[in-house]
Amino acid sequence: MNNAAISAKNITLLPMAQKVPEGAGEFHLPSHRQPFVTGSHATAVGNVPLVTAELKLRDKLGHCLVRWNIGRDSFTVEAGLYAIGSPTDTSPVLVTANYKMSFDLLRRALNKRDTWILVLDTKGVNVWCAAGKGTFGTEELVDRIGASRLHEVVSHRKLILPQLGATGVAAFEIQRYSGFSVVYGPVMVDDLPEFLDNSCQATPSMRIKNFPLRERLVLIPVDIVLALRQVIPLTLIFFFIAGFTGDAPFLQSALSSALPPVIALLTGVMAGSVLTPLLLPWIPGRAFSIKGGVCGLLLFFPVFSAFQGDASHSAIENIAWLLITLAVSSWFGMAFTGATTYTSLNGVRKEMLRAMPLQFLFMVTGIALWATALWIS
Amino acid sequence: MSNFQYLTGVVTLEYDKKSCIGCGMCALVCPHGVFTLEGKKARLTERDRCMECGACMKNCPAAAITVTAGEGCVRGVINELLGIEGPCC
């Protein structure tokens, strides 16, 4: 037998000519045994799980927990096709990510509307971030359309995607490989009802991503949790330095002398992870390392004058604490770039290459000055 | 237009007007209004507002736009500097 002839005969042209993950494209409907599924909706391809627009206490509790970084990795829904209301073959199909927050906010916006929701497997990540990573992407969408036999469920050939999904999805390729045309909906899901009522036309303001106070506020808890996780090792180091340099018993020296630099760390976290997001538009500077540093400076004086009270500390100690506060606040201010809606990768890289040496220098000098002052006294 | 502006002169966004077919997708998908459609051609009007998300490049059927897209997050850059294949957030 001629091997070349056999392989040529067996070749099936796959979309995008990329390796397809195992099991991809096989017929699959999501499980009904998920807590938010309220029923079943019969379609040409089988029973699709039915969900409501109403969020239950259980859903809302989950939202609160993930805002504090609790269970965020497992806050998912199963990918596939869902029904809301009583959709027919002419009802619109809306596409979203399998982060439960994304899914919940979408269904809440679809109150009293009969629609299909097609959930992509984005590994529990929201639409925009998943699009940046490519999991909310062209391949996944084409596969998910096939796996859900969407061609048989609906008679039209139109999908509505969130605009921010465009980072991962090429609309013209979806059309080419699945036959469905992509319509990009508004950036924010709250604008979706108006968009749908307006025959899928977005107003110019629906296309722009802004970053209002409300959106910055909800990011703060996760920011604090992640920041505290980073400063815990430093806290331990401070306790050890203080314990070994003091004259008093180890624990007593550790607790008393390590307190100021630990307060400096926490002041830095508060400045970088709370004050920076909160006051973002009003803090001078464009670089986030500068914004964070400015907030650190703002917070340092009230915190440390309250902390010191009437006790006298040397100038060296005060400078040491200031340096630690500035290094930490600048670092966490810079870390907030990952959560913003307008910072660019190359901008962040440029900023980091300039700021990190200074932050490091401030931190090391601060610790050295503080340890020296401890040693001398 | 968003009230916020990051560093200027850092983005890698490039646009080849000759290749543009005037479909308007770049202007539509951009969350910061970087492109505007003028007649039969897109115009790059707000380059410094680009956040390098790559949506315009991805959705340009004429491949007239290039940008080194990626998520601007600290951990991602550190992984990249250290040469680690790691998640961003």
Interface residues (C-beta under 8 A of the other chain):
Chain A: W128 C129 A131 G132 K133 Q163 L164 A166 T167 G168 V169 A170 A171 F172 Y184 V187 R207 I208 K209 N210 F211 L280 P281 R286 A287 M334 A335 T337 G338 A339 T340 T341 Y342 T343 S344 L345 N346 G347 V348 R349 K350 E351 M352
Chain B: M1 S2 N3 F4 Q5 Y6 L7 T8 V10 V11 T12 M25 L28 V29 C30 P31 H32 G33 R49 C50 M51 E52 C53 G54 A55 K58 N59 P61 T68 A69 G70 E71 G72 C73 V74 R75 G76 V77 I78 E80 C88 C89
